[in-house]
Amino acid sequence: MDSESFDGPVNIGSEEMVTINQLRTYVMEITGKKLALKNIPGPSGVRGMNSDNKLSREKLGWAPSQSLKIGLRKTYELISQHNHNY
């Protein structure tokens, strides 16, 4: 990865489109915990989020190599190893 030739912010997130409900499902599967889902009426807005990694590919030659779910799982496992309260 060549970052010396570029000085600026870039997105480094997942390009997978994911809703909050999908993210919640990922977290429950990874942690083995149940979370209550209560969708309440509210303003309509963004239905999902993802990252546009075009700039990081162009400027740094980098893009995520794993899915969001795998990244969440690895992050949870790492945190769990260091903090036994999870």
N, CA, C and O atoms as CSV, one atom per row, in Angstrom:
chain,resi,resn,atom,element,x,y,z
A,1,MET,N,N,0.849,-1.167,0.000
A,1,MET,CA,C,0.000,0.000,0.000
A,1,MET,C,C,0.898,1.234,0.000
A,1,MET,O,O,1.764,1.371,0.864
A,2,ASP,N,N,0.699,2.117,-0.950
A,2,ASP,CA,C,1.518,3.317,-1.083
A,2,ASP,C,C,0.715,4.528,-0.633
A,2,ASP,O,O,-0.078,5.074,-1.400
A,3,SER,N,N,0.920,4.949,0.615
A,3,SER,CA,C,0.186,6.110,1.124
A,3,SER,C,C,1.038,7.374,1.103
A,3,SER,O,O,0.541,8.454,1.424
A,4,GLU,N,N,2.296,7.262,0.736
A,4,GLU,CA,C,3.166,8.435,0.728
A,4,GLU,C,C,2.776,9.431,-0.352
A,4,GLU,O,O,3.044,10.625,-0.212
A,5,SER,N,N,2.150,8.966,-1.422
A,5,SER,CA,C,1.817,9.852,-2.532
A,5,SER,C,C,0.425,10.475,-2.396
A,5,SER,O,O,0.008,11.244,-3.262
A,6,PHE,N,N,-0.290,10.153,-1.327
A,6,PHE,CA,C,-1.639,10.703,-1.155
A,6,PHE,C,C,-1.836,11.115,0.290
A,6,PHE,O,O,-1.541,10.354,1.212
A,7,ASP,N,N,-2.335,12.320,0.477
A,7,ASP,CA,C,-2.586,12.839,1.816
A,7,ASP,C,C,-4.029,13.318,1.872
A,7,ASP,O,O,-4.329,14.452,1.498
A,8,GLY,N,N,-4.911,12.461,2.336
A,8,GLY,CA,C,-6.309,12.844,2.422
A,8,GLY,C,C,-7.132,11.734,3.030
A,8,GLY,O,O,-6.670,10.598,3.137
A,9,PRO,N,N,-8.346,12.056,3.427
A,9,PRO,CA,C,-9.209,11.030,4.020
A,9,PRO,C,C,-9.744,10.081,2.949
A,9,PRO,O,O,-10.025,10.496,1.825
A,10,VAL,N,N,-9.880,8.810,3.307
A,10,VAL,CA,C,-10.479,7.817,2.427
A,10,VAL,C,C,-11.394,6.918,3.247
A,10,VAL,O,O,-11.167,6.711,4.439
A,11,ASN,N,N,-12.426,6.387,2.608
A,11,ASN,CA,C,-13.297,5.414,3.252
A,11,ASN,C,C,-12.597,4.068,3.277
A,11,ASN,O,O,-11.934,3.682,2.314
A,12,ILE,N,N,-12.750,3.354,4.389
A,12,ILE,CA,C,-12.149,2.027,4.478
A,12,ILE,C,C,-13.172,1.002,4.968
A,12,ILE,O,O,-12.795,-0.052,5.481
A,13,GLY,N,N,-14.434,1.299,4.817
A,13,GLY,CA,C,-15.483,0.406,5.290
A,13,GLY,C,C,-15.888,-0.623,4.263
A,13,GLY,O,O,-15.272,-0.759,3.206
A,14,SER,N,N,-16.934,-1.341,4.599
A,14,SER,CA,C,-17.462,-2.381,3.725
A,14,SER,C,C,-18.286,-1.759,2.607
A,14,SER,O,O,-19.028,-0.800,2.820
A,15,GLU,N,N,-18.143,-2.321,1.414
A,15,GLU,CA,C,-18.955,-1.869,0.294
A,15,GLU,C,C,-20.301,-2.596,0.260
A,15,GLU,O,O,-21.123,-2.336,-0.618
A,16,GLU,N,N,-20.525,-3.494,1.199
A,16,GLU,CA,C,-21.797,-4.210,1.273
A,16,GLU,C,C,-22.888,-3.262,1.777
A,16,GLU,O,O,-22.693,-2.561,2.770
A,17,MET,N,N,-24.025,-3.241,1.098
A,17,MET,CA,C,-25.157,-2.460,1.579
A,17,MET,C,C,-25.756,-3.195,2.772
A,17,MET,O,O,-26.083,-4.377,2.673
A,18,VAL,N,N,-25.900,-2.512,3.883
A,18,VAL,CA,C,-26.412,-3.154,5.094
A,18,VAL,C,C,-27.385,-2.206,5.806
A,18,VAL,O,O,-27.138,-1.006,5.925
A,19,THR,N,N,-28.485,-2.780,6.268
A,19,THR,CA,C,-29.451,-2.009,7.045
A,19,THR,C,C,-29.124,-2.173,8.527
A,19,THR,O,O,-28.348,-3.051,8.906
A,20,ILE,N,N,-29.709,-1.342,9.342
A,20,ILE,CA,C,-29.521,-1.460,10.792
A,20,ILE,C,C,-30.043,-2.814,11.269
A,20,ILE,O,O,-29.425,-3.437,12.133
A,21,ASN,N,N,-31.160,-3.279,10.727
A,21,ASN,CA,C,-31.693,-4.580,11.127
A,21,ASN,C,C,-30.733,-5.711,10.739
A,21,ASN,O,O,-30.571,-6.664,11.501
A,22,GLN,N,N,-30.099,-5.619,9.573
A,22,GLN,CA,C,-29.117,-6.631,9.184
A,22,GLN,C,C,-27.902,-6.586,10.108
A,22,GLN,O,O,-27.384,-7.626,10.516
A,23,LEU,N,N,-27.452,-5.377,10.433
A,23,LEU,CA,C,-26.324,-5.225,11.340
A,23,LEU,C,C,-26.648,-5.832,12.702
A,23,LEU,O,O,-25.813,-6.507,13.305
A,24,ARG,N,N,-27.852,-5.590,13.173
A,24,ARG,CA,C,-28.319,-6.163,14.437
A,24,ARG,C,C,-28.277,-7.690,14.382
A,24,ARG,O,O,-27.844,-8.335,15.337
A,25,THR,N,N,-28.725,-8.265,13.271
A,25,THR,CA,C,-28.711,-9.713,13.107
A,25,THR,C,C,-27.275,-10.243,13.127
A,25,THR,O,O,-27.002,-11.260,13.765
A,26,TYR,N,N,-26.368,-9.569,12.441
A,26,TYR,CA,C,-24.952,-9.968,12.458
A,26,TYR,C,C,-24.418,-9.984,13.888
A,26,TYR,O,O,-23.769,-10.943,14.306
A,27,VAL,N,N,-24.697,-8.922,14.628
A,27,VAL,CA,C,-24.197,-8.801,15.997
A,27,VAL,C,C,-24.755,-9.919,16.878
A,27,VAL,O,O,-24.024,-10.509,17.674
A,28,MET,N,N,-26.046,-10.208,16.736
A,28,MET,CA,C,-26.644,-11.281,17.534
A,28,MET,C,C,-26.017,-12.626,17.194
A,28,MET,O,O,-25.738,-13.419,18.094
A,29,GLU,N,N,-25.791,-12.897,15.918
A,29,GLU,CA,C,-25.185,-14.159,15.515
A,29,GLU,C,C,-23.759,-14.285,16.058
A,29,GLU,O,O,-23.367,-15.352,16.531
A,30,ILE,N,N,-23.002,-13.224,15.994
A,30,ILE,CA,C,-21.602,-13.236,16.412
A,30,ILE,C,C,-21.475,-13.353,17.932
A,30,ILE,O,O,-20.629,-14.096,18.428
A,31,THR,N,N,-22.302,-12.632,18.660
A,31,THR,CA,C,-22.187,-12.603,20.123
A,31,THR,C,C,-22.982,-13.692,20.811
A,31,THR,O,O,-22.741,-13.997,21.979
A,32,GLY,N,N,-23.929,-14.281,20.095
A,32,GLY,CA,C,-24.797,-15.275,20.716
A,32,GLY,C,C,-25.804,-14.658,21.667
A,32,GLY,O,O,-26.364,-15.356,22.512
A,33,LYS,N,N,-26.041,-13.367,21.544
A,33,LYS,CA,C,-26.972,-12.657,22.421
A,33,LYS,C,C,-28.207,-12.251,21.633
A,33,LYS,O,O,-28.129,-11.988,20.433
A,34,LYS,N,N,-29.333,-12.202,22.306
A,34,LYS,CA,C,-30.587,-11.757,21.700
A,34,LYS,C,C,-30.795,-10.279,22.001
A,34,LYS,O,O,-30.634,-9.833,23.137
A,35,LEU,N,N,-31.150,-9.542,20.984
A,35,LEU,CA,C,-31.464,-8.126,21.141
A,35,LEU,C,C,-32.891,-7.904,20.669
A,35,LEU,O,O,-33.299,-8.412,19.625
A,36,ALA,N,N,-33.636,-7.150,21.437
A,36,ALA,CA,C,-35.016,-6.862,21.056
A,36,ALA,C,C,-35.023,-5.915,19.861
A,36,ALA,O,O,-34.221,-4.984,19.780
A,37,LEU,N,N,-35.929,-6.169,18.952
A,37,LEU,CA,C,-36.086,-5.303,17.791
A,37,LEU,C,C,-37.416,-4.597,17.912
A,37,LEU,O,O,-38.469,-5.231,17.973
A,38,LYS,N,N,-37.358,-3.289,17.945
A,38,LYS,CA,C,-38.583,-2.506,18.030
A,38,LYS,C,C,-38.468,-1.373,17.010
A,38,LYS,O,O,-37.869,-0.332,17.279
A,39,ASN,N,N,-39.058,-1.600,15.832
A,39,ASN,CA,C,-39.097,-0.551,14.825
A,39,ASN,C,C,-40.221,0.402,15.173
A,39,ASN,O,O,-41.367,-0.015,15.344
A,40,ILE,N,N,-39.901,1.667,15.275
A,40,ILE,CA,C,-40.900,2.665,15.640
A,40,ILE,C,C,-41.142,3.594,14.459
A,40,ILE,O,O,-40.255,3.786,13.628
A,41,PRO,N,N,-42.334,4.171,14.381
A,41,PRO,CA,C,-42.603,5.113,13.298
A,41,PRO,C,C,-41.678,6.323,13.405
A,41,PRO,O,O,-41.392,6.808,14.500
A,42,GLY,N,N,-41.235,6.780,12.293
A,42,GLY,CA,C,-40.362,7.943,12.296
A,42,GLY,C,C,-40.152,8.423,10.876
A,42,GLY,O,O,-40.727,7.874,9.936
A,43,PRO,N,N,-39.346,9.427,10.722
A,43,PRO,CA,C,-39.106,9.946,9.380
A,43,PRO,C,C,-38.389,8.914,8.517
A,43,PRO,O,O,-37.554,8.153,9.004
A,44,SER,N,N,-38.721,8.901,7.251
A,44,SER,CA,C,-38.027,8.024,6.307
A,44,SER,C,C,-36.690,8.661,5.971
A,44,SER,O,O,-36.575,9.881,5.859
A,45,GLY,N,N,-35.707,7.832,5.816
A,45,GLY,CA,C,-34.376,8.353,5.491
A,45,GLY,C,C,-33.601,7.309,4.740
A,45,GLY,O,O,-34.152,6.592,3.904
A,46,VAL,N,N,-32.352,7.224,5.027
A,46,VAL,CA,C,-31.461,6.271,4.380
A,46,VAL,C,C,-31.878,4.865,4.780
A,46,VAL,O,O,-32.061,4.584,5.964
A,47,ARG,N,N,-32.029,3.979,3.799
A,47,ARG,CA,C,-32.464,2.596,4.055
A,47,ARG,C,C,-31.307,1.656,4.345
A,47,ARG,O,O,-31.515,0.561,4.866
A,48,GLY,N,N,-30.112,2.065,4.019
A,48,GLY,CA,C,-28.932,1.244,4.260
A,48,GLY,C,C,-27.686,2.069,4.023
A,48,GLY,O,O,-27.756,3.146,3.429
A,49,MET,N,N,-26.543,1.576,4.481
A,49,MET,CA,C,-25.289,2.297,4.310
A,49,MET,C,C,-24.226,1.346,3.771
A,49,MET,O,O,-24.241,0.146,4.049
A,50,ASN,N,N,-23.320,1.900,3.007
A,50,ASN,CA,C,-22.142,1.171,2.575
A,50,ASN,C,C,-21.049,2.191,2.274
A,50,ASN,O,O,-21.300,3.395,2.223
A,51,SER,N,N,-19.848,1.695,2.079
A,51,SER,CA,C,-18.708,2.560,1.853
A,51,SER,C,C,-18.332,2.548,0.370
A,51,SER,O,O,-18.359,1.500,-0.275
A,52,ASP,N,N,-17.989,3.695,-0.153
A,52,ASP,CA,C,-17.464,3.782,-1.517
A,52,ASP,C,C,-15.942,3.815,-1.401
A,52,ASP,O,O,-15.364,4.823,-0.995
A,53,ASN,N,N,-15.309,2.717,-1.756
A,53,ASN,CA,C,-13.866,2.587,-1.589
A,53,ASN,C,C,-13.071,2.886,-2.861
A,53,ASN,O,O,-11.906,2.506,-2.978
A,54,LYS,N,N,-13.707,3.564,-3.801
A,54,LYS,CA,C,-13.045,3.872,-5.081
A,54,LYS,C,C,-11.744,4.652,-4.855
A,54,LYS,O,O,-10.722,4.345,-5.468
A,55,LEU,N,N,-11.782,5.643,-3.990
A,55,LEU,CA,C,-10.611,6.484,-3.754
A,55,LEU,C,C,-9.477,5.684,-3.109
A,55,LEU,O,O,-8.317,5.856,-3.484
A,56,SER,N,N,-9.790,4.822,-2.155
A,56,SER,CA,C,-8.729,4.033,-1.521
A,56,SER,C,C,-8.100,3.053,-2.517
A,56,SER,O,O,-6.900,2.789,-2.455
A,57,ARG,N,N,-8.908,2.517,-3.431
A,57,ARG,CA,C,-8.355,1.635,-4.473
A,57,ARG,C,C,-7.452,2.416,-5.420
A,57,ARG,O,O,-6.358,1.967,-5.762
A,58,GLU,N,N,-7.927,3.603,-5.845
A,58,GLU,CA,C,-7.165,4.412,-6.798
A,58,GLU,C,C,-5.883,4.979,-6.194
A,58,GLU,O,O,-4.819,4.906,-6.809
A,59,LYS,N,N,-5.983,5.534,-5.010
A,59,LYS,CA,C,-4.848,6.254,-4.416
A,59,LYS,C,C,-3.918,5.375,-3.604
A,59,LYS,O,O,-2.714,5.626,-3.549
A,60,LEU,N,N,-4.465,4.343,-2.970
A,60,LEU,CA,C,-3.656,3.518,-2.069
A,60,LEU,C,C,-3.484,2.086,-2.555
A,60,LEU,O,O,-2.669,1.332,-2.023
A,61,GLY,N,N,-4.255,1.722,-3.567
A,61,GLY,CA,C,-4.198,0.339,-4.028
A,61,GLY,C,C,-4.739,-0.632,-2.992
A,61,GLY,O,O,-4.277,-1.769,-2.904
A,62,TRP,N,N,-5.710,-0.192,-2.211
A,62,TRP,CA,C,-6.235,-1.007,-1.128
A,62,TRP,C,C,-7.755,-1.078,-1.194
A,62,TRP,O,O,-8.419,-0.101,-1.541
A,63,ALA,N,N,-8.294,-2.236,-0.860
A,63,ALA,CA,C,-9.739,-2.433,-0.706
A,63,ALA,C,C,-9.938,-3.547,0.316
A,63,ALA,O,O,-9.067,-4.404,0.468
A,64,PRO,N,N,-11.065,-3.547,1.017
A,64,PRO,CA,C,-11.309,-4.608,1.989
A,64,PRO,C,C,-11.260,-5.986,1.326
A,64,PRO,O,O,-11.726,-6.165,0.201
A,65,SER,N,N,-10.694,-6.939,2.034
A,65,SER,CA,C,-10.575,-8.282,1.477
A,65,SER,C,C,-11.537,-9.270,2.130
A,65,SER,O,O,-11.603,-10.434,1.735
A,66,GLN,N,N,-12.289,-8.798,3.140
A,66,GLN,CA,C,-13.216,-9.679,3.841
A,66,GLN,C,C,-14.566,-8.983,3.994
A,66,GLN,O,O,-14.674,-7.761,3.892
A,67,SER,N,N,-15.570,-9.784,4.237
A,67,SER,CA,C,-16.921,-9.243,4.379
A,67,SER,C,C,-17.071,-8.494,5.708
A,67,SER,O,O,-16.266,-8.655,6.625
A,68,LEU,N,N,-18.103,-7.689,5.784
A,68,LEU,CA,C,-18.424,-6.966,7.013
A,68,LEU,C,C,-18.632,-7.946,8.165
A,68,LEU,O,O,-18.126,-7.725,9.265
A,69,LYS,N,N,-19.366,-9.015,7.923
A,69,LYS,CA,C,-19.662,-9.979,8.983
A,69,LYS,C,C,-18.382,-10.622,9.524
A,69,LYS,O,O,-18.241,-10.787,10.736
A,70,ILE,N,N,-17.464,-10.981,8.654
A,70,ILE,CA,C,-16.199,-11.563,9.109
A,70,ILE,C,C,-15.399,-10.531,9.899
A,70,ILE,O,O,-14.814,-10.859,10.931
A,71,GLY,N,N,-15.369,-9.301,9.427
A,71,GLY,CA,C,-14.669,-8.232,10.145
A,71,GLY,C,C,-15.261,-7.981,11.520
A,71,GLY,O,O,-14.529,-7.790,12.491
A,72,LEU,N,N,-16.589,-7.982,11.606
A,72,LEU,CA,C,-17.242,-7.812,12.905
A,72,LEU,C,C,-16.888,-8.969,13.842
A,72,LEU,O,O,-16.601,-8.760,15.021
A,73,ARG,N,N,-16.912,-10.189,13.305
A,73,ARG,CA,C,-16.590,-11.369,14.116
A,73,ARG,C,C,-15.151,-11.288,14.646
A,73,ARG,O,O,-14.914,-11.527,15.830
A,74,LYS,N,N,-14.205,-10.957,13.784
A,74,LYS,CA,C,-12.808,-10.863,14.210
A,74,LYS,C,C,-12.619,-9.763,15.247
A,74,LYS,O,O,-11.875,-9.933,16.213
A,75,THR,N,N,-13.293,-8.636,15.043
A,75,THR,CA,C,-13.197,-7.537,15.994
A,75,THR,C,C,-13.772,-7.938,17.341
A,75,THR,O,O,-13.176,-7.653,18.380
A,76,TYR,N,N,-14.926,-8.598,17.334
A,76,TYR,CA,C,-15.550,-9.052,18.579
A,76,TYR,C,C,-14.643,-10.040,19.308
A,76,TYR,O,O,-14.477,-9.944,20.524
A,77,GLU,N,N,-14.058,-10.983,18.580
A,77,GLU,CA,C,-13.172,-11.970,19.193
A,77,GLU,C,C,-11.952,-11.299,19.815
A,77,GLU,O,O,-11.539,-11.660,20.917
A,78,LEU,N,N,-11.377,-10.330,19.118
A,78,LEU,CA,C,-10.219,-9.619,19.643
A,78,LEU,C,C,-10.566,-8.863,20.921
A,78,LEU,O,O,-9.827,-8.921,21.904
A,79,ILE,N,N,-11.689,-8.156,20.904
A,79,ILE,CA,C,-12.111,-7.409,22.088
A,79,ILE,C,C,-12.421,-8.369,23.235
A,79,ILE,O,O,-12.074,-8.097,24.384
A,80,SER,N,N,-13.069,-9.482,22.928
A,80,SER,CA,C,-13.422,-10.447,23.963
A,80,SER,C,C,-12.201,-11.035,24.647
A,80,SER,O,O,-12.231,-11.309,25.847
A,81,GLN,N,N,-11.133,-11.228,23.898
A,81,GLN,CA,C,-9.890,-11.764,24.480
A,81,GLN,C,C,-9.287,-10.822,25.500
A,81,GLN,O,O,-8.617,-11.263,26.433
A,82,HIS,N,N,-9.519,-9.525,25.332
A,82,HIS,CA,C,-8.915,-8.529,26.204
A,82,HIS,C,C,-9.854,-8.017,27.289
A,82,HIS,O,O,-9.414,-7.391,28.254
A,83,ASN,N,N,-11.130,-8.281,27.131
A,83,ASN,CA,C,-12.101,-7.799,28.123
A,83,ASN,C,C,-13.140,-8.888,28.324
A,83,ASN,O,O,-13.978,-9.112,27.450
A,84,HIS,N,N,-13.099,-9.549,29.431
A,84,HIS,CA,C,-13.967,-10.701,29.689
A,84,HIS,C,C,-15.379,-10.321,30.132
A,84,HIS,O,O,-16.148,-11.186,30.551
A,85,ASN,N,N,-15.728,-9.035,30.042
A,85,ASN,CA,C,-17.079,-8.598,30.399
A,85,ASN,C,C,-18.045,-8.739,29.244
A,85,ASN,O,O,-19.238,-8.498,29.431
A,86,TYR,N,N,-17.590,-9.119,28.049
A,86,TYR,CA,C,-18.457,-9.209,26.884
A,86,TYR,C,C,-19.072,-10.562,26.767
A,86,TYR,O,O,-19.836,-10.815,25.835
